[in-house]
Amino acid sequence: MPYPDTAEGFQVHDTKNWSTFKKGEFKLKPFEAHDVDIAIDACGVCGSDVHTITGGWGDVILPLVVGHEVVGRVLRTGPSVTHCAVGDRVGVGAQVGADLTCDLCKADAENYCPNQIDTYGAEYPDGTISQGGYASHIRAHEYFVFKIPEALETSLAAPMLCAGITVFSPLKRLGAGPGKRIGVVGIGGLGHFAVLFAKALGAEVYALSHSPSKKDDALKLGATGFITTNTDDWADPWKYKFDMLLNTANATDKFNLPAYFSTLKPHGVFHNVGMPEEPLHELRFQDFVTTGCYMGTSHIGNRPEMLEMLDLAAKAGVKSWVETIDVGEAGCKEAVERVKNNKVRYRFTLVNYDKAFGKRE
């Protein structure tokens, strides 16, 4: 029972063998009036994929196809679809559904909707489990399907659909722009996007990393300066200097957070988009008092932010640093293992889907 009822993908069957992928068939959700079917041409490999298939973020419904940085061609649209048309090059990020009727959705906060549906590993009302972008096809509600500007190359655009929007949304919401000094903590898949987008928004950007080897890359990405955080007194010259620290690192549980807080201006923000698997060390309210700072986090971004980000990337020439790998059992294995072992600068995109799945018309 092939497409349009089913699709093929590279599935993980066991979190203990999390990098072993097997090609298999899976059921697509029932096609509805606002749905869009996409033949996938590329998919970014996200740290979230690794946290999921290893079980690091909790229980997983298996077998599972991960991947939520999807770019492809529209094959089919429901009768109520208005945002795209057959033949369009489009993207799908980490969300494929929401009720779109609640107060949150009406306030452009659909990424916090209590009835949101993640791109993979989520249950639809009919019981179908959503499957991600290491696959031949994906079906999504049109609200979560975004036209890709012509100026953005497919393999470079794909990682923007999760990693890009995850940093762009808080940068935009918290006022990154001319006259603001932003510190980006961690120069990896998320962090390199944070430097690129903070710079494109007009802010003065500094990169903070425990690894001095990242300095040249950070400056090439557009950072004004580089701060090494691997000494006890690293923060002393930087007290009260930053309007915002955007933390993209997954090792926050190992941080001396009061040292980071000390570099913020009064009422500055330490905002987290890196999600470590371990809990943070104990914090006291007194740790925030010196600067009166705030600490928070966020989840991807909303549709208006996604469209604004893609437009800015096209106009400002924002280009993610990407290595491409052919999709397949071997390619998926290589990609997730290298992400797990931090052996990528700075994103992978799976490509050559026609070779794995054939032409999909």
Secondary structure as UniProt FT lines:
FT   TURN            3..4
FT   STRAND          6..12
FT   HELIX           15..17
FT   TURN            18..19
FT   STRAND          21..27
FT   TURN            33..34
FT   STRAND          35..45
FT   HELIX           47..53
FT   TURN            54..57
FT   STRAND          70..77
FT   TURN            79..80
FT   TURN            86..87
FT   STRAND          89..92
FT   STRAND          95..97
FT   HELIX           103..106
FT   TURN            107..108
FT   HELIX           110..112
FT   TURN            114..115
FT   STRAND          117..118
FT   TURN            125..126
FT   STRAND          137..141
FT   HELIX           142..144
FT   STRAND          146..147
FT   TURN            150..151
FT   HELIX           154..157
FT   HELIX           158..161
FT   HELIX           163..173
FT   TURN            174..175
FT   TURN            178..179
FT   STRAND          181..185
FT   HELIX           189..200
FT   TURN            201..202
FT   STRAND          204..209
FT   HELIX           212..214
FT   HELIX           215..221
FT   STRAND          225..228
FT   TURN            232..235
FT   HELIX           236..238
FT   TURN            239..240
FT   STRAND          242..247
FT   HELIX           252..254
FT   HELIX           257..261
FT   TURN            262..263
FT   STRAND          264..272
FT   HELIX           286..289
FT   TURN            290..292
FT   STRAND          294..297
FT   HELIX           303..316
FT   STRAND          322..326
FT   HELIX           329..340
FT   TURN            341..342
FT   STRAND          347..351
FT   HELIX           353..357
//
